[in-house]
Amino acid sequence: SDDVKSAMCVLSCFGASAEFTVIKTLEGALNKNLVDNLDVAVREGLLDKADNVYRFSHDRIQEAAYNMMTILDQGRFHFSYGMALAPLVAREEDGSILLAAVNQLNLAGPEAVQEKSQNVIVANLNLQAGKKSMEMSDFVAAYSFCDNGISFLRKKHWEEHYELSLELFDLAAK
């Protein structure tokens, strides 16, 4: 059905797999019935569900689901999923929603930003993700998050957001 296809497109934006908590969170934020539709795909053998993770049974299925969307839609969806998850970052302990949100926003890129205020939000989230990655000694990811955060800063960022700019550049340098 179209609803199952739509749910699989959402899942495909997260790559080969996504945690149940991320999908459930997104379901509420987007007001879409994702879980039931993904469970139908599990029954049809298109997805596997184990240890609270939805996983495509084959990478070709993920590719097909992802390619049902236009490039423009992919960017828009990545951005909207990231922004939908962003408000929930503060309530979590382990950082999985933070990293899922930031990865979505970074896949969309700075060109997906709709309003100026979103640049600062995304740069801040990248800073948080960078710090989280440093805590986990994942220095490559930390640098990548800082670099992405910097790319979301606007032209006058040193004047308008000095602290944020300084923290991003400082963490990137480490």
Phi, psi and chi 1 to 4 in degrees:
 res  aa     phi    psi   chi1   chi2   chi3   chi4
   1 SER       -  164.4   78.2      -      -      -
   2 ASP   -63.9  -34.5  -75.4  -13.5      -      -
   3 ASP   -66.0  -38.7  -69.9  -17.6      -      -
   4 VAL   -67.4  -44.2  173.9      -      -      -
   5 LYS   -59.1  -44.9  -82.3 -176.2 -164.8  165.4
   6 SER   -61.5  -43.8  172.6      -      -      -
   7 ALA   -64.8  -37.0      -      -      -      -
   8 MET   -69.7  -32.9  -72.7 -178.2   62.5      -
   9 CYS   -63.4  -42.9  -75.2      -      -      -
  10 VAL   -59.4  -50.3  171.9      -      -      -
  11 LEU   -59.7  -40.0  179.4   62.3      -      -
  12 SER   -62.0  -25.9   74.8      -      -      -
  13 CYS   -66.4  -18.2  -73.6      -      -      -
  14 PHE   -97.1    6.0  -69.9   86.5      -      -
  15 GLY    93.1 -145.1      -      -      -      -
  16 ALA   -71.3  -24.8      -      -      -      -
  17 SER  -157.3  163.7   64.9      -      -      -
  18 ALA  -150.5  144.7      -      -      -      -
  19 GLU   -69.2  146.6  -71.4 -178.6   33.7      -
  20 PHE   -54.6  -42.1  177.5   79.9      -      -
  21 THR   -60.9  -37.3   51.3      -      -      -
  22 VAL   -66.8  -45.7  169.6      -      -      -
  23 ILE   -63.5  -44.7  -63.4  -60.8      -      -
  24 LYS   -62.3  -42.3 -165.8   71.0 -174.6  153.3
  25 THR   -62.7  -45.1  -57.2      -      -      -
  26 LEU   -64.9  -38.4 -149.2   49.5      -      -
  27 GLU   -55.6  -46.9 -176.7  175.5   73.3      -
  28 GLY   -66.8  -43.0      -      -      -      -
  29 ALA   -67.7  -35.4      -      -      -      -
  30 LEU   -94.3   -8.6  -60.2  172.7      -      -
  31 ASN    56.2   45.1 -156.9   11.0      -      -
  32 LYS  -124.4  143.6  -97.9 -174.1  161.5  178.3
  33 ASN   -85.3   86.2 -171.7  -11.5      -      -
  34 LEU   -86.1  -47.6  -61.7  173.3      -      -
  35 VAL   -57.9  -51.2  172.8      -      -      -
  36 ASP   -59.0  -41.9  -70.6  -14.6      -      -
  37 ASN   -69.7  -36.5  -72.7  -49.9      -      -
  38 LEU   -69.2  -33.9  -68.6  176.4      -      -
  39 ASP   -64.8  -33.1  -73.8  -18.4      -      -
  40 VAL   -63.7  -44.1  168.7      -      -      -
  41 ALA   -63.3  -33.3      -      -      -      -
  42 VAL   -64.3  -46.4  169.2      -      -      -
  43 ARG   -62.7  -31.5  -75.0 -167.2  -63.6  -82.5
  44 GLU   -83.6   -1.6  -70.0  175.0    4.3      -
  45 GLY    83.6    6.2      -      -      -      -
  46 LEU   -79.8  -27.8  -61.6  166.8      -      -
  47 LEU  -128.7  158.6  -57.7  174.8      -      -
  48 ASP  -115.0  148.8  -60.6  -44.5      -      -
  49 LYS  -131.4  114.0 -174.4 -178.8  177.0 -174.2
  50 ALA  -146.7  143.8      -      -      -      -
  51 ASP    51.5   42.3  -58.9  -36.3      -      -
  52 ASN    58.9   33.2  -85.6  -26.7      -      -
  53 VAL  -130.4  131.1  173.4      -      -      -
  54 TYR   -89.5  130.3  -76.2  103.5      -      -
  55 ARG  -134.6  135.9 -173.9  170.8  -84.1  106.7
  56 PHE   -65.6  137.6  -77.2   93.2      -      -
  57 SER   -65.5  -26.1  -36.1      -      -      -
  58 HIS  -150.0  145.6 -163.6  -77.4      -      -
  59 ASP   -63.2  -26.7   58.0  -15.2      -      -
  60 ARG   -67.0  -32.6  -62.5 -106.7 -173.3 -128.7
  61 ILE   -68.1  -42.7  -62.4  170.5      -      -
  62 GLN   -61.4  -46.1 -172.9  -96.6  -25.4      -
  63 GLU   -58.9  -45.2  -79.7  173.3   36.5      -
  64 ALA   -62.4  -43.5      -      -      -      -
  65 ALA   -63.9  -42.9      -      -      -      -
  66 TYR   -66.5  -38.8 -166.7   69.5      -      -
  67 ASN   -78.5   -4.1  -69.8  -30.7      -      -
  68 MET   -70.9  -15.8  -79.4 -164.5  -80.6      -
  69 MET  -100.0  150.4  -58.4  172.3  -79.2      -
  70 THR   -73.9  161.9   65.6      -      -      -
  71 ILE   -56.8  -42.1  -60.2  -84.3      -      -
  72 LEU   -62.2  -45.2 -158.3   65.1      -      -
  73 ASP   -63.6  -39.7  -80.3  -16.3      -      -
  74 GLN   -55.6  -49.2  -70.6  167.6   -4.2      -
  75 GLY   -61.6  -44.9      -      -      -      -
  76 ARG   -62.6  -43.7  -83.8 -152.7  -32.0  -95.2
  77 PHE   -66.5  -46.0  -71.2  145.3      -      -
  78 HIS   -53.8  -46.0  -77.6  -56.2      -      -
  79 PHE   -65.9  -44.6 -164.9   77.1      -      -
  80 SER   -68.5  -34.2   69.5      -      -      -
  81 TYR   -68.2  -41.6  -58.7  159.5      -      -
  82 GLY   -61.8  -44.9      -      -      -      -
  83 MET   -69.3  -31.2  -69.0  -54.0  -80.2      -
  84 ALA   -68.7  -35.2      -      -      -      -
  85 LEU   -81.0  -27.1  -67.6  169.8      -      -
  86 ALA   -51.6  -46.1      -      -      -      -
  87 PRO   -64.0  -17.8  -15.8   25.6      -      -
  88 LEU   -91.2   -5.3  -51.7  157.5      -      -
  89 VAL   -60.1  -40.9  165.5      -      -      -
  90 ALA   -63.7  -26.9      -      -      -      -
  91 ARG   -86.7   -5.4  -75.6 -174.1 -119.8  145.5
  92 GLU  -103.1  159.8   65.3  158.4   -8.0      -
  93 GLU   -97.9  -48.3  -43.5  -82.2  -69.4      -
  94 ASP   -85.6  -11.9   66.5  -11.6      -      -
  95 GLY    88.4    3.3      -      -      -      -
  96 SER   -68.0  -37.4   60.4      -      -      -
  97 ILE   -72.2  -38.9  -68.9 -178.8      -      -
  98 LEU   -55.4  -51.9  167.3   67.2      -      -
  99 LEU   -66.3  -38.0  -62.3  177.7      -      -
 100 ALA   -63.9  -44.8      -      -      -      -
 101 ALA   -62.2  -49.4      -      -      -      -
 102 VAL   -65.6  -39.9  174.1      -      -      -
 103 ASN   -60.8  -40.4  -77.4  -36.4      -      -
 104 GLN   -62.5  -47.1  -72.0  -59.5  -58.0      -
 105 LEU   -62.5  -40.5  -65.6  164.5      -      -
 106 ASN   -70.4  -33.4  -67.9  -17.0      -      -
 107 LEU   -64.5  -35.0  -77.8  166.3      -      -
 108 ALA   -70.4  -41.5      -      -      -      -
 109 GLY    83.5  164.9      -      -      -      -
 110 PRO   -58.4  -26.3  -20.1   28.3      -      -
 111 GLU   -68.5  -15.6   53.6  -77.0   -9.7      -
 112 ALA   -83.3   -9.9      -      -      -      -
 113 VAL   -63.5  132.5  171.4      -      -      -
 114 GLN   -94.1  -40.9  -49.1  -77.7  -59.5      -
 115 GLU  -126.7  148.1  -56.7  155.9   30.0      -
 116 LYS   -52.2  -40.0  -82.6 -175.0 -178.1  179.3
 117 SER   -61.7  -26.3   63.8      -      -      -
 118 GLN   -68.4  -29.3  -68.5  173.8  -32.8      -
 119 ASN   -58.2  -44.7  -73.5   85.0      -      -
 120 VAL   -68.7  -41.0  177.6      -      -      -
 121 ILE   -59.1  -48.9  -67.3  167.4      -      -
 122 VAL   -67.8  -40.6  176.9      -      -      -
 123 ALA   -61.7  -42.0      -      -      -      -
 124 ASN   -62.7  -43.8 -110.2  -49.2      -      -
 125 LEU   -62.6  -39.0  -73.3  165.6      -      -
 126 ASN   -64.5  -37.6  -91.7  -70.5      -      -
 127 LEU   -62.8  -45.7  178.0   60.8      -      -
 128 GLN   -59.6  -44.4  -73.0  176.3   47.4      -
 129 ALA   -65.2  -37.3      -      -      -      -
 130 GLY   -63.1  -44.1      -      -      -      -
 131 LYS   -64.0  -42.3  -72.2  177.0  177.3  175.9
 132 LYS   -60.4  -43.3 -171.7   83.5 -170.5  158.4
 133 SER   -65.3  -36.9  -64.0      -      -      -
 134 MET   -62.8  -42.3  -72.7  -67.2  -85.9      -
 135 GLU   -58.3  -34.9  -74.8  169.9   24.0      -
 136 MET   -90.0    8.6  -60.7 -173.1  -66.1      -
 137 SER    58.3   28.1  -60.4      -      -      -
 138 ASP   -99.1   82.5 -172.8  -13.7      -      -
 139 PHE   -71.9  -31.3  -54.5  114.2      -      -
 140 VAL   -64.7  -46.4  173.9      -      -      -
 141 ALA   -64.4  -40.9      -      -      -      -
 142 ALA   -59.3  -45.9      -      -      -      -
 143 TYR   -61.8  -44.0  175.4   76.6      -      -
 144 SER   -60.1  -44.0  175.6      -      -      -
 145 PHE   -63.5  -42.0  -72.9  127.3      -      -
 146 CYS   -64.2  -44.1  -68.9      -      -      -
 147 ASP   -60.3  -44.5 -163.9   42.4      -      -
 148 ASN   -64.5  -43.1  -85.7  -62.4      -      -
 149 GLY   -56.5  -44.4      -      -      -      -
 150 ILE   -61.4  -39.7  -70.4  164.8      -      -
 151 SER   -65.8  -22.1   76.1      -      -      -
 152 PHE   -85.5  -13.1  -83.3   92.0      -      -
 153 LEU   -68.4  145.8  -67.3  171.4      -      -
 154 ARG   -89.2  174.8  -61.3 -178.2   73.9   83.4
 155 LYS   -51.1  -48.4  -81.0 -161.7  170.7   71.7
 156 LYS   -94.8   34.7  -65.7 -175.6  174.0  179.9
 157 HIS   -61.9  -31.4   64.7   89.2      -      -
 158 TRP   -66.7  -35.7  -76.4  110.4      -      -
 159 GLU   -78.0  -43.0  -65.8   91.9   32.1      -
 160 GLU   -85.2  -31.9  -65.5  169.5    8.5      -
 161 HIS  -139.6   61.1  -55.8  -74.0      -      -
 162 TYR   -58.0  -51.6 -178.7   78.9      -      -
 163 GLU   -58.8  -48.3  -77.7  -59.7  -44.5      -
 164 LEU   -60.6  -46.3  173.3   60.5      -      -
 165 SER   -60.5  -46.9  -60.1      -      -      -
 166 LEU   -60.9  -45.7 -175.2   64.0      -      -
 167 GLU   -62.6  -42.8  -83.5 -164.4   80.9      -
 168 LEU   -63.3  -48.1  -82.2  166.2      -      -
 169 PHE   -67.2  -36.9  -81.9   91.6      -      -
 170 ASP   -65.5  -47.0 -176.0   51.5      -      -
 171 LEU   -66.3  -37.5 -167.1   61.3      -      -
 172 ALA   -62.1  -37.1      -      -      -      -
 173 ALA   -68.7  -27.9      -      -      -      -
 174 LYS   -70.9      -  -71.4  178.3 -178.6  167.1
